[in-house]
Amino acid sequence: RAGDDTAVGFNLRGEELWSYTLPLGVHRNAALEPVTAGNLLGDATAQWVFAGADGTIHILSQQGELIDHFALGAAPSGLAVASLDGRSVLLVSLGDRVEAWRLSP
C-alpha cells in the first residue's frame, strides 16, 4: 500500500508468501541494515527481526506472523542475532553502546 513500509516474504519462484506493515519513516542511521534473522527463541526454525524507523523491534516467524514487538527508546545503528554463552541473543547497537537481550517464547 502507498505510504507503508512493508516487509515481504517470497518463495523461490518470487511469489509473495506474506507481508507485514512496519512503522512508516526513515532510519536515522543510513548504514543500518534493518532486517536480520536467527533462532532467537530456541525453536526448530529461525525468526525474522526488523527494526522499525520509530525505534521499535518486530520479531516475526518464518511465515510472517508477529511473535512480539517492543520499543527501544532510541534509534538503533546496528542489529544482529548472535550466540552468547551457548544461547541466542538479539544484539542492538544504540549509539555509544551495544545491548544484548535473551528472549524466551
C-alpha positions in Angstrom: 0.0 0.0 0.0 1.2 3.5 -0.7 2.8 5.2 2.3 3.6 2.0 4.1 6.9 0.4 4.9 6.3 -3.3 4.4 8.4 -6.4 5.0 7.6 -9.1 2.4 8.4 -12.8 2.3 8.8 -14.5 -1.1 9.3 -18.2 -2.1 11.9 -19.3 -4.6 9.6 -18.6 -7.5 9.2 -15.0 -6.5 5.6 -15.4 -5.3 4.6 -13.4 -2.2 4.0 -15.6 0.8 3.4 -12.9 3.5 3.6 -9.2 4.2 3.9 -7.2 7.4 3.5 -3.4 7.8 6.3 -1.7 9.6 6.2 1.8 11.1 6.5 4.5 8.4 9.7 6.5 8.4 13.3 6.8 7.6 16.0 5.3 9.8 18.3 7.9 11.4 21.4 5.8 10.6 21.5 5.2 6.8 24.0 2.4 7.3 21.6 0.3 9.4 20.6 -3.0 7.9 17.0 -3.1 9.3 16.4 -6.8 8.9 18.2 -9.9 10.3 17.2 -13.4 11.0 18.2 -16.1 13.5 16.9 -18.6 16.0 16.2 -16.2 19.0 13.6 -18.5 20.7 15.3 -21.9 20.5 12.6 -23.2 18.2 13.2 -25.6 15.3 13.1 -22.6 13.0 14.6 -19.1 12.9 12.7 -15.8 13.2 12.9 -12.6 11.2 13.8 -9.4 13.2 13.0 -6.0 11.8 14.0 -2.6 13.1 11.2 0.0 12.7 12.1 3.6 11.8 10.4 4.7 15.0 12.8 2.7 17.2 10.8 -0.4 17.5 11.8 -4.0 17.0 9.4 -6.5 15.4 10.0 -10.3 15.6 8.2 -12.4 13.1 8.0 -16.2 12.5 9.3 -17.6 9.2 5.7 -17.4 8.0 5.5 -13.7 8.7 3.4 -14.0 11.8 4.1 -11.4 14.6 5.7 -13.0 17.6 6.4 -9.8 19.5 7.4 -6.2 19.2 8.8 -3.6 21.6 10.2 -0.1 21.7 13.9 0.5 22.2 13.6 4.1 23.3 16.4 5.1 20.9 17.3 4.8 17.3 19.3 1.7 16.5 22.5 1.8 14.5 23.0 -2.0 14.3 21.0 -5.2 14.6 22.1 -8.8 14.8 21.3 -12.3 16.2 24.3 -14.0 17.8 25.2 -16.7 20.3 26.4 -15.7 23.8 27.3 -18.4 26.3 25.5 -21.0 24.1 22.2 -19.1 23.9 20.9 -16.9 21.2 20.7 -13.2 21.8 19.5 -10.1 20.0 22.3 -7.6 19.7 21.3 -3.9 19.2 23.8 -1.1 18.8 22.4 2.1 20.2 24.8 5.0 19.5 27.6 4.6 22.1 26.6 1.1 23.4 25.6 -2.4 22.4 22.9 -4.2 24.3 22.2 -7.9 24.2 18.8 -9.4 25.0 17.9 -13.1 25.6 14.4 -13.7 24.6 12.2 -16.6 25.6 9.0 -17.9 24.0 
